[in-house]
Amino acid sequence: MHASGGRGFAASTPLLSKVYLKPEELNAEGEDLKVPFPFKTKDELRDLVLHQTKSSPPSNKVRGILRFYGLPFSTEQGKKPGSVYMKYPVLLVNGFQINDSYIISKTLAPILCGAPLSPELLELDEFITYTVINALLVEMTSVPSQVRKYFSTATGLKAWVFWLMSPIFPFFAPNIMRKKMRKPGTIEEHGNTLCAALKASSRLNSWDPLRPKTYDHITPRPAKHCYKVLFSQQLCCALQSDVCALFVGLDPLRVL
């Protein structure tokens, strides 16, 4: 287990009973929680464990949210052992299991932001989670060199397997990702849509989308009452972790 991010709680904080769900009570991908989330305050968000992979954009998104709000959490690589939900990310909050980055952000927003996400922001987060990210993965699995870069965080035998398979990834992986996209289109088209949506958002005063030749870094820079973002034709994994605060309903004016 790898500890990451946030500050610990005071030793005097009272303990909370663990809350475990039955397999039939777990939410599926894109499905709201079947059991009401039992925690209401930030202090009750304890013993956070994120089952993830380092290279997964949805996992990056959840890590970014937790770190932004200073929530202590640990990470476990890969799928949650013994769970009927076979995807990631999965977040455990004091034992309570939440599946899917969209549902994780939707569940935590009322506690971390003080109010549920607006319909506008829910639609935006859904678009990013189920369309933009998959369009990103289409782009990243279309070229062997990008496949090797995407899986550069893998180690041991897995790293060798990905390296050896990188030449054939473009023949099957992009089609798999395209089928998962809820809206058809290229990463450039969806990137432009995302830029326009963020620029039009009443929560933002202005956006300054730049298009560098490389797509290695997309970094938000607070300047007075706006965020300026390096925004390239090919989004990268950093998209979710670096600017996740905008995607899950943060008002930039509150954090400048």
C-alpha positions in Angstrom: 0.0 0.0 0.0 1.3 3.4 -0.9 0.4 6.5 1.2 -0.2 9.7 -0.7 -1.4 13.2 -0.3 -3.2 15.2 2.4 -2.7 15.7 6.1 -3.6 13.3 8.8 -6.6 13.9 11.2 -6.1 14.8 14.8 -5.5 11.9 17.2 -8.6 13.0 19.2 -10.9 12.5 16.2 -13.5 9.9 17.2 -13.5 6.6 15.3 -16.2 5.7 12.8 -17.6 2.3 12.2 -16.6 0.7 8.9 -19.4 0.5 6.3 -19.2 -2.4 3.9 -21.5 -3.0 1.0 -22.8 -6.4 -0.3 -21.9 -7.3 -3.9 -25.5 -6.6 -5.1 -25.3 -3.1 -3.5 -22.3 -1.9 -5.5 -22.9 0.6 -8.3 -22.0 -0.2 -11.9 -20.1 2.1 -14.2 -22.1 5.3 -14.7 -24.7 4.2 -12.2 -25.6 6.2 -9.1 -25.0 4.7 -5.7 -27.6 2.1 -4.8 -27.0 2.7 -1.0 -27.0 6.4 0.2 -23.6 7.7 1.0 -23.5 7.6 4.8 -20.9 10.4 5.4 -21.9 14.1 5.5 -18.8 16.0 6.5 -15.2 16.2 5.4 -14.0 15.0 8.8 -15.9 11.7 8.1 -14.0 11.0 4.9 -11.5 8.7 6.5 -9.4 5.6 5.6 -9.6 6.5 1.9 -8.1 3.8 -0.3 -8.0 4.3 -4.1 -7.7 1.2 -6.3 -6.2 2.5 -9.5 -3.5 2.4 -12.1 -1.0 5.2 -12.4 -1.6 5.7 -16.1 -5.4 5.7 -16.0 -6.9 9.2 -16.7 -9.9 8.5 -14.5 -7.6 7.4 -11.7 -5.6 10.6 -12.2 -8.8 12.6 -11.9 -9.7 11.0 -8.5 -6.1 11.5 -7.2 -6.3 15.1 -8.3 -9.6 15.7 -6.4 -8.3 14.1 -3.2 -5.0 15.9 -3.3 -6.6 19.3 -4.1 -8.8 19.0 -1.0 -6.0 17.7 1.2 -7.7 14.4 1.9 -5.3 11.7 3.1 -5.5 8.5 1.0 -3.5 5.5 0.1 -3.4 3.7 -3.3 -3.5 0.1 -4.4 -2.4 -0.7 -7.9 -5.0 -2.6 -10.0 -8.5 -3.8 -9.6 -10.0 -4.2 -6.1 -9.4 -7.9 -5.1 -12.5 -9.9 -4.5 -14.8 -7.2 -5.9 -17.5 -8.0 -8.4 -16.7 -4.6 -10.0 -13.8 -5.4 -12.2 -12.8 -1.9 -13.3 -10.9 1.0 -11.8 -10.8 3.5 -10.2 -12.6 2.3 -7.0 -12.6 4.5 -3.9 -13.1 3.1 -0.4 -14.3 5.6 2.1 -14.2 4.1 5.6 -14.9 0.8 3.9 -17.8 2.2 1.7 -17.0 1.3 -1.9 -17.7 3.9 -4.7 -17.0 2.8 -8.3 -16.3 5.0 -11.4 -14.6 8.4 -11.3 -17.8 10.2 -12.4 -19.8 8.7 -9.5 -16.9 9.4 -7.1 -16.7 13.1 -8.0 -20.5 13.3 -8.0 -20.7 11.7 -4.5 -17.9 13.8 -3.0 -18.9 17.2 -4.5 -21.7 18.0 -1.9 -19.2 17.5 0.9 -16.1 19.1 -0.7 -17.8 21.9 -2.6 -20.7 22.6 -0.2 -23.4 21.8 -2.8 -24.2 19.1 -5.4 -22.9 19.6 -8.9 -25.1 21.7 -11.1 -26.7 20.0 -14.1 -24.3 22.0 -16.3 -21.3 20.7 -14.4 -22.6 17.1 -14.2 -23.0 17.1 -18.0 -19.5 18.5 -18.4 -18.0 15.9 -16.1 -19.9 13.1 -17.8 -18.7 14.3 -21.2 -15.1 14.3 -20.0 -15.3 11.0 -18.3 -17.1 8.9 -21.0 -16.2 10.8 -24.2 -13.1 13.0 -23.9 -11.0 10.4 -22.0 -11.9 7.6 -24.4 -11.1 9.9 -27.3 -7.8 10.6 -25.6 -7.1 6.9 -25.3 -7.9 6.4 -29.0 -5.2 9.0 -29.8 -2.8 7.5 -27.3 -3.1 3.9 -28.6 -3.0 4.7 -32.3 0.8 5.1 -32.4 3.3 2.6 -30.9 5.5 5.3 -29.4 2.5 6.8 -27.6 1.5 3.4 -26.4 5.0 2.9 -24.8 4.8 6.3 -23.3 1.3 5.7 -21.9 2.4 2.5 -20.2 5.7 3.9 -19.1 4.6 3.6 -15.4 4.3 -0.2 -15.7 7.1 -2.2 -14.1 8.4 -5.7 -14.3 6.9 -8.3 -16.6 3.9 -6.1 -17.4 6.3 -3.4 -18.7 7.9 -5.9 -21.1 4.5 -7.2 -22.3 3.3 -3.7 -23.1 6.6 -2.8 -24.8 6.5 -5.9 -27.0 2.8 -5.5 -27.8 3.0 -1.7 -28.6 3.4 -2.3 -32.4 0.1 -4.2 -32.6 -1.9 -2.0 -30.2 -2.9 0.4 -33.0 -4.7 -2.5 -34.8 -7.2 -3.2 -32.1 -7.1 -0.8 -29.1 -8.4 2.4 -30.8 -11.5 0.5 -32.0 -12.2 -0.7 -28.5 -11.9 2.9 -27.1 -14.1 4.3 -29.9 -16.9 1.9 -29.0 -16.8 3.2 -25.4 -17.2 6.8 -26.5 -20.7 8.1 -25.8 -20.3 10.7 -28.5 -18.4 10.0 -31.7 -15.6 12.3 -32.8 -11.8 12.9 -32.6 -9.9 14.2 -29.7 -9.3 17.5 -31.4 -13.1 17.9 -32.0 -13.9 17.0 -28.4 -11.0 19.1 -27.1 -12.5 22.1 -28.9 -15.9 21.4 -27.5 -14.5 21.1 -24.0 -12.6 24.4 -24.4 -15.8 26.1 -25.6 -17.8 24.7 -22.8 -15.3 25.8 -20.2 -14.9 29.3 -21.8 -18.7 29.7 -21.8 -19.1 28.6 -18.2 -20.4 31.2 -15.9 -17.9 30.0 -13.3 -14.9 31.1 -15.4 -14.1 34.7 -16.5 -11.8 33.7 -19.3 -9.7 30.9 -20.9 -6.6 31.2 -22.9 -6.2 28.0 -24.8 -2.8 27.6 -26.3 -1.7 24.8 -28.7 1.9 23.8 -28.1 3.6 21.3 -30.4 3.9 18.7 -27.6 1.1 17.5 -25.4 3.1 16.5 -22.3 1.8 19.2 -20.0 -1.6 20.9 -19.5 -1.2 23.1 -16.5 -3.7 25.6 -15.0 -2.2 28.9 -13.9 -4.4 31.1 -11.7 -4.2 34.7 -12.8 -6.4 37.2 -10.9 -9.9 35.7 -11.5 -9.2 33.3 -14.3 -7.4 30.1 -15.2 -5.1 30.0 -18.2 -4.6 26.5 -19.6 -2.1 25.1 -22.0 -4.4 23.1 -24.2 -3.1 21.0 -27.0 -4.7 19.0 -29.9 -3.9 15.8 -28.1 -4.9 15.8 -24.4 -2.8 13.9 -22.0 -3.4 12.1 -18.8 -2.4 15.3 -16.9 -5.7 16.8 -18.1 -7.7 15.1 -15.4 -5.3 15.5 -12.5 -4.1 19.1 -13.2 -7.4 20.8 -13.9 -9.8 18.4 -12.2 -10.9 21.1 -9.9 -12.7 22.8 -12.7 -14.4 19.7 -13.8 -15.9 18.7 -10.5 -17.5 22.0 -9.7 -14.9 24.2 -8.0 -15.4 27.9 -8.4 -11.9 29.2 -9.3 -12.6 32.4 -7.3 -12.6 30.4 -4.1 -9.1 29.1 -4.5 -7.1 31.9 -5.9 
